[in-house]
Amino acid sequence: MSPKHSDWQAAHGALLLLSFLSLAIVPLGLWVWPFPLLIPLAVYGCVAAALGPLRQTIKLPIGRTDGRLVAATAAVSVVSSTVLVLYQILATPSLEHLDRYLPLDLVRNMFLTAALFSLLNPVLEEIIFRGVFYQAILAQWSWPVAVLGSAVLFGLGHMDGYPPGVTGAVLAGIYGLALGTIRHYSKGLLLPVLAHVTADATIMGIRICWAT
């Protein structure tokens, strides 16, 4: 029996996970943003484009917007940014690990670096988590499982992010639940990306303020 359409959609998630193994051979000089995201996505994209059934089952919808969805996205953005700022004020974690992954002078100016990261990083991460992984899980299970599964992966992927460690992974996981819920009701990636831009801009703002 040939694989069903839903099986090929689910295969996208496995392929992307395997594509992250390509990082094992990445030179240390490329272990700076955005290469740890771009390289696996490039590997995944090349393989998916080369195989007809995978190419035909790629789904990265923009989605829809309405007043309630925009309001919900704005609320998630405000809450997430507030939590990040309060965490930095109260916990004052070290930001040195972020300096290694994303130097503030990556493009020779910290404000340009902040703008580039805040705009591009959400697109890359949302393609990965609320795009490929979400759709792969949804192909086999219900949307709440897809929201939860992609949120867990999102949290694990942010163990070395901001906030750092287990606390950061848990907070990122909760944030992933909110983004995944928006993804479900909006039927696409646009609103999750916009909410994510706000959070990443807040993180870059924290880095600039605490670095100066």
C-alpha positions as CSV (number, residue, x, y, z in Angstrom):
1,M,0.0,0.0,0.0
2,S,1.4,3.4,-1.0
3,P,1.8,6.1,1.7
4,K,-1.2,8.4,2.2
5,H,-1.1,12.1,1.7
6,S,-1.1,12.5,5.5
7,D,1.8,10.1,5.8
8,W,3.9,12.3,3.5
9,Q,2.9,15.4,5.5
10,A,4.0,13.6,8.7
11,A,7.3,12.7,7.0
12,H,8.2,16.4,6.8
13,G,8.7,16.4,10.5
14,A,11.0,13.4,10.5
15,L,13.0,14.8,7.7
16,L,13.5,18.2,9.4
17,L,14.5,16.4,12.6
18,L,17.1,14.4,10.7
19,S,18.2,17.5,8.9
20,F,19.4,18.9,12.3
21,L,22.0,16.1,12.4
22,S,23.8,18.1,9.7
23,L,24.9,20.5,12.4
24,A,27.2,17.7,13.7
25,I,29.6,18.5,10.8
26,V,29.2,22.3,10.8
27,P,32.5,24.1,11.5
28,L,32.7,26.0,14.8
29,G,32.9,29.2,12.9
30,L,29.4,28.7,11.7
31,W,27.9,28.1,15.1
32,V,26.5,31.7,15.2
33,W,23.0,32.8,14.3
34,P,21.4,32.3,11.8
35,F,23.4,29.3,10.6
36,P,22.2,26.7,13.2
37,L,18.7,27.4,11.8
38,L,19.4,28.0,8.2
39,I,21.6,25.0,7.6
40,P,19.1,22.3,8.7
41,L,16.3,24.2,6.9
42,A,18.4,24.3,3.7
43,V,19.0,20.5,4.0
44,Y,15.4,19.9,4.6
45,G,14.3,22.2,1.8
46,C,16.6,20.6,-0.8
47,V,15.5,17.0,0.1
48,A,11.8,18.0,0.2
49,A,12.1,19.8,-3.1
50,A,13.8,16.8,-4.8
51,L,11.1,14.3,-3.8
52,G,7.8,14.8,-5.6
53,P,5.5,13.5,-2.8
54,L,7.2,15.7,-0.2
55,R,7.3,18.7,-2.6
56,Q,3.6,18.4,-3.2
57,T,2.7,18.2,0.5
58,I,4.7,21.2,1.8
59,K,2.2,23.5,3.7
60,L,3.2,26.9,5.0
61,P,0.0,28.9,4.9
62,I,0.0,32.6,5.8
63,G,-3.4,32.3,7.4
64,R,-6.2,34.8,8.1
65,T,-6.7,37.8,10.4
66,D,-9.7,39.3,12.1
67,G,-10.3,41.6,15.1
68,R,-10.3,38.9,17.7
69,L,-7.2,37.1,16.4
70,V,-5.3,40.4,16.2
71,A,-6.3,41.3,19.7
72,A,-5.3,37.8,21.0
73,T,-1.9,38.2,19.2
74,A,-1.4,41.7,20.7
75,A,-2.2,40.3,24.2
76,V,0.3,37.4,23.8
77,S,2.9,40.0,22.6
78,V,2.3,42.3,25.6
79,V,2.3,39.5,28.2
80,S,5.4,37.8,26.7
81,S,7.4,41.0,26.6
82,T,6.4,41.9,30.1
83,V,7.5,38.5,31.4
84,L,10.8,38.8,29.7
85,V,11.6,42.3,31.1
86,L,10.4,41.3,34.6
87,Y,12.6,38.2,34.5
88,Q,15.6,40.2,33.5
89,I,15.0,42.7,36.3
90,L,14.3,40.2,39.0
91,A,16.7,37.4,38.1
92,T,19.4,39.3,36.3
93,P,20.7,36.3,34.4
94,S,24.0,36.4,32.6
95,L,23.8,37.1,28.8
96,E,27.2,35.8,27.9
97,H,26.0,32.7,26.2
98,L,23.9,34.8,23.9
99,D,27.0,36.9,23.0
100,R,28.6,33.7,21.8
101,Y,25.6,32.7,19.7
102,L,24.7,36.1,18.4
103,P,27.3,38.9,18.9
104,L,25.7,42.3,19.1
105,D,28.1,43.5,16.4
106,L,27.2,40.7,14.0
107,V,26.5,43.2,11.2
108,R,28.9,45.8,12.8
109,N,26.1,47.7,14.5
110,M,24.1,46.5,17.5
111,F,20.9,48.2,16.4
112,L,21.1,46.7,12.9
113,T,21.9,43.3,14.4
114,A,18.9,43.7,16.7
115,A,16.6,44.6,13.8
116,L,17.8,41.8,11.6
117,F,17.5,39.2,14.4
118,S,14.0,40.4,15.5
119,L,12.7,40.1,11.9
120,L,14.4,37.1,10.5
121,N,14.6,34.8,13.6
122,P,10.8,34.6,14.1
123,V,10.3,33.7,10.4
124,L,12.9,30.9,10.6
125,E,11.6,29.5,13.9
126,E,8.0,29.7,13.0
127,I,8.6,27.9,9.8
128,I,10.3,25.2,11.8
129,F,7.9,24.9,14.8
130,R,4.5,26.2,13.8
131,G,5.1,25.3,10.2
132,V,6.8,22.0,9.5
133,F,6.6,20.3,12.9
134,Y,3.1,21.5,13.7
135,Q,1.8,20.3,10.3
136,A,3.6,17.0,10.6
137,I,2.0,16.3,14.0
138,L,-1.4,17.6,12.8
139,A,-1.3,15.1,9.9
140,Q,-1.6,12.2,12.3
141,W,-3.3,13.6,15.4
142,S,-5.6,16.4,16.5
143,W,-4.8,20.1,16.6
144,P,-4.4,20.2,20.4
145,V,-1.7,17.5,20.1
146,A,0.0,19.5,17.3
147,V,0.0,22.6,19.5
148,L,1.4,20.7,22.5
149,G,3.9,18.7,20.5
150,S,5.3,21.7,18.7
151,A,5.4,23.7,22.0
152,V,7.5,20.9,23.6
153,L,9.9,21.0,20.7
154,F,10.0,24.7,20.9
155,G,10.8,24.7,24.6
156,L,13.6,22.1,24.2
157,G,15.0,24.1,21.3
158,H,15.4,27.1,23.7
159,M,17.3,25.5,26.5
160,D,20.3,27.7,25.5
161,G,18.1,30.7,24.6
162,Y,16.7,33.5,26.7
163,P,15.8,33.0,29.5
164,P,18.5,30.3,29.8
165,G,18.2,26.7,31.1
166,V,15.2,24.8,32.3
167,T,13.3,28.0,33.3
168,G,13.7,29.3,29.8
169,A,12.7,26.0,28.2
170,V,9.5,25.9,30.3
171,L,8.7,29.6,29.6
172,A,9.4,29.0,25.9
173,G,7.1,25.9,26.0
174,I,4.3,27.9,27.5
175,Y,4.9,30.6,24.9
176,G,4.8,28.0,22.2
177,L,1.4,26.8,23.4
178,A,0.1,30.4,22.9
179,L,1.7,30.7,19.5
180,G,0.4,27.3,18.5
181,T,-3.1,28.2,19.5
182,I,-2.9,31.3,17.4
183,R,-1.6,29.2,14.6
184,H,-4.6,26.9,14.8
185,Y,-7.3,29.6,14.9
186,S,-5.6,31.8,12.3
187,K,-4.9,28.8,10.1
188,G,-1.4,30.1,9.3
189,L,1.9,31.6,10.3
190,L,1.5,35.3,9.9
191,L,0.2,36.1,13.4
192,P,2.5,33.8,15.2
193,V,5.4,35.4,13.3
194,L,4.3,38.9,14.3
195,A,3.9,37.9,18.0
196,H,7.3,36.3,17.8
197,V,8.9,39.5,16.4
198,T,7.7,41.3,19.5
199,A,9.3,38.8,21.9
200,D,12.6,38.7,20.0
201,A,12.7,42.5,19.7
202,T,12.2,42.6,23.5
203,I,15.1,40.2,24.0
204,M,17.4,42.2,21.8
205,G,16.3,45.4,23.7
206,I,17.2,43.7,27.0
207,R,20.6,42.7,25.6
208,I,21.3,46.3,24.4
209,C,20.2,47.9,27.6
210,W,22.1,45.5,29.9
211,A,25.2,45.6,27.7
212,T,25.5,49.4,27.9
